[in-house]
Every structure is written in C-alpha cells, then in structure tokens.
C-alpha cells in the first residue's frame, strides 16, 4: 500500500515506509540536520531520507544525499522537485522532474482530532464553518486534521517557488468529500512560467491510521 501514489499523478515517483527497520546510516551531507537529535527523531529522519533516495533512484536522478537547506527544506538534485513527510508510523517522499511538475508538497498526519486550540490557530472562521458542515455529513473523517495536513502540503509546494514563509492564515482551504481540496492564496502568489498562481489544488486520502495530502503543481495549460 502506498497512499502517496494514490494522491499524486503518474509523473511523481514515491516511496513510503511504515517503520524504521533497516534504514541504514545517513549520508554525511544529511548528518548535520540530526546531529543533536533524540533517537526517535533521528530514526524517522533517517528513514524518510532513505525514502527520498529510493524515490530519486526510481526516477533516474542522482540519489546520493538529500541534505537540509534553507528553513529546513530538502535540497534536491538539479532538475528535480520533491517533498518529504514523516509522522508516527509513516515516512514518505515524492519526487518528479521539474519539466513535468513545477512543485510538489506532501504531508501525512495521524488521523485523529487536533489538540484543543490548534484548529482555531490554523484556520479562519469560514474554514471552520466548512469543516463543520463536512463533519455533519461525513463524521468518519477528522476534517480538522485533514485541513492541517493540507495546509502543510500547501506550504511545502509554495516555499520552493518563493523562498518565503506562508502562514496558515494566508491560504483559505476548502476540502471536498471526493478526496480533493482547494487552497486559495490570500497573498500574491508565485509566478510560474509567466502565470501568477492564485490557488493550489490537491488530493487527500485516509489510509489506516493516517490522513495523507498532496499537491502536484503542473505547468500552466
């Protein structure tokens, strides 16, 4: 089972793991990011980097290392876009050639309610109204956690295009029960191939204990 493959187009190559067994050592270029980390953090980082290298190898790109760059974002080989996620019981990565996808953002979270107060901090009143309506019709989905995950995917798609921070309040997210979501940017969007991007569209799925979200930004047209 590969939930990332379910929510991404064929141009994206993915790799996932559900535990840290056999992850092996980090590449020396990756090591500094977790040199002082606790064992659990180091293990999940190591496995996620292994996923990234496996995905790169399957894509046919250089797969020696995926170091950490500005604002802790992954540094991909030239001509490659990608995204990494890790949470309890899930590590995954997705990559694509930049000629086919302009940016990628993936995220996985535990499929359960957000802690008290978090939803108010990451959403607008209008978004919470949408979630309440969805929850009434589809109570089996933790829509608050889905929104949080989707906004993480939005940021991971946004940052490689802009190099700038994007706050939770700067994108209005509307999920749908059909496994899609739309994120309207409330600040000027990046210019991609001469076209200003005003929204991102993505997909989501619930796979066992996790909710997984993804955005694949295709070339305009």
C-alpha positions in Angstrom: 0.0 0.0 0.0 1.3 3.4 -1.0 -1.0 6.2 -0.1 1.2 8.9 -1.7 0.9 7.2 -5.1 -2.9 7.3 -4.6 -3.0 11.1 -4.4 -0.3 12.1 -6.9 -0.2 11.9 -10.7 2.0 9.4 -12.6 4.7 12.0 -13.1 5.6 11.8 -9.4 7.6 8.8 -8.1 7.0 7.9 -4.5 8.4 5.7 -1.7 6.9 5.0 1.7 7.8 3.1 4.8 5.8 2.4 8.0 8.7 1.6 10.4 12.4 2.4 10.7 13.8 -1.1 10.3 16.9 -1.4 8.1 17.1 2.3 7.3 20.8 2.3 7.4 23.2 5.2 8.0 22.7 8.8 6.8 24.9 10.2 4.1 27.5 12.6 5.6 25.7 15.6 3.9 22.5 14.7 5.7 24.0 14.0 9.1 24.3 17.6 10.4 20.5 18.0 10.4 20.1 15.5 13.2 23.5 15.5 14.9 22.0 16.6 18.2 18.5 15.0 17.8 17.0 12.4 20.1 16.9 8.8 18.9 13.3 8.8 17.8 13.7 12.0 15.7 16.9 10.7 14.2 15.3 7.4 13.3 12.3 9.0 11.5 14.6 11.4 9.7 16.9 8.6 8.5 14.0 6.5 7.2 12.4 9.5 5.4 15.8 10.3 3.8 16.0 6.7 2.7 12.6 7.0 1.1 13.8 10.2 -0.7 16.9 8.4 -2.1 14.8 5.4 -3.2 12.3 7.7 -5.0 15.2 9.6 -6.7 16.8 6.3 -7.8 13.5 5.1 -9.3 13.1 8.5 -11.1 16.6 8.1 -12.5 18.1 11.0 -10.7 21.3 11.2 -8.6 20.4 9.7 -5.3 23.5 10.1 -3.0 22.0 12.5 -0.5 19.1 14.9 0.3 20.6 17.4 2.7 18.6 20.1 4.6 18.7 23.6 3.1 17.0 26.9 3.9 14.2 26.8 6.5 14.8 23.0 6.8 13.6 22.3 3.3 15.1 19.4 1.3 17.8 20.1 -1.2 17.0 18.1 -4.4 19.3 17.4 -7.3 19.2 19.9 -10.3 16.1 19.4 -12.4 14.1 17.6 -9.6 11.3 18.8 -7.4 10.2 16.8 -4.3 8.7 16.7 -0.9 9.2 14.6 2.3 6.9 13.8 5.2 7.3 11.8 8.4 5.0 11.2 11.3 4.4 8.3 13.7 4.2 5.1 11.7 4.6 6.8 8.3 7.6 8.1 6.3 7.4 9.0 2.7 8.8 11.0 -0.2 7.7 12.1 -3.6 9.9 13.4 -6.5 9.4 14.4 -10.1 11.3 16.0 -12.9 10.8 19.8 -12.8 10.0 19.7 -16.6 6.8 17.6 -15.7 5.8 19.1 -12.3 6.8 22.6 -11.1 6.5 21.8 -7.4 5.4 19.1 -5.0 4.0 19.1 -1.5 3.1 16.0 0.5 2.1 15.5 4.2 1.0 12.7 6.4 -0.6 13.1 9.9 -2.2 10.9 12.5 -5.9 10.6 11.6 -7.4 11.9 14.8 -8.7 15.1 16.1 -6.3 18.1 16.6 -5.4 19.0 20.1 -7.6 21.6 21.7 -7.0 25.1 20.4 -4.9 24.1 17.4 -7.8 24.4 14.9 -8.5 28.0 15.9 -4.8 28.8 15.5 -4.5 27.4 11.9 -7.9 28.2 10.4 -10.3 31.1 9.7 -13.9 31.2 10.8 -15.0 30.5 7.3 -12.9 27.4 7.0 -14.2 26.1 10.4 -17.8 26.6 9.1 -16.9 24.4 6.0 -15.4 21.8 8.3 -18.5 21.7 10.5 -20.7 21.1 7.5 -18.5 18.3 6.2 -18.2 16.7 9.7 -22.0 16.6 9.9 -22.3 14.8 6.6 -19.1 12.6 6.9 -18.3 12.1 10.6 -15.8 9.3 9.8 -13.2 11.8 8.7 -11.3 14.1 11.1 -11.6 17.2 8.9 -9.7 19.4 11.3 -6.6 17.2 10.9 -7.1 16.9 7.2 -7.1 20.7 7.0 -3.9 20.9 9.0 -2.2 18.3 6.8 -3.4 20.0 3.6 -2.0 23.4 4.7 1.3 21.7 5.4 1.2 20.4 1.8 0.4 23.9 0.6 3.4 25.4 2.4 5.7 22.6 1.0 4.5 23.4 -2.5 4.8 27.2 -2.0 8.2 27.5 -0.5 10.4 26.1 -3.3 8.6 28.5 -5.7 9.0 31.6 -3.5 11.6 31.1 -0.8 9.2 32.8 1.6 7.2 31.8 4.6 3.4 31.3 4.2 1.3 31.5 7.3 -1.7 29.3 8.0 -3.9 32.3 7.7 -2.6 33.2 4.2 -4.4 30.4 2.4 -8.1 29.6 2.6 -8.5 25.8 2.4 -11.7 24.1 1.1 -11.6 20.3 1.3 -14.2 18.1 -0.5 -15.6 14.7 0.4 -14.5 13.5 -3.0 -10.8 13.3 -2.0 -9.8 16.7 -3.3 -9.1 20.1 -1.8 -8.5 23.7 -3.0 -6.3 26.3 -1.3 -6.9 29.9 -2.3 -3.8 32.0 -1.7 -4.7 35.2 0.2 -1.4 36.8 -0.6 0.3 37.4 -4.1 1.1 34.0 -5.5 4.3 32.9 -7.2 4.8 33.4 -11.0 5.3 30.1 -12.7 6.1 30.0 -16.4 4.8 33.6 -16.7 1.5 32.9 -15.0 0.6 34.0 -11.4 -0.6 31.1 -9.3 -3.6 32.1 -7.2 -4.5 28.7 -5.9 -3.3 25.2 -5.4 -5.4 22.1 -5.9 -4.6 18.8 -4.2 -5.9 15.4 -3.2 -6.3 13.6 0.1 -6.9 10.1 1.4 -7.3 8.3 4.7 -5.1 5.2 4.9 -5.4 3.3 8.1 -4.2 5.5 11.0 -3.1 8.3 8.7 -4.5 11.1 6.6 -2.3 11.9 3.6 -2.5 15.0 1.5 -0.6 16.0 -1.7 -0.3 18.8 -4.2 1.3 18.4 -7.7 1.7 21.7 -9.5 1.6 21.0 -13.2 2.9 23.5 -15.8 0.2 26.1 -16.8 -2.0 24.8 -19.5 
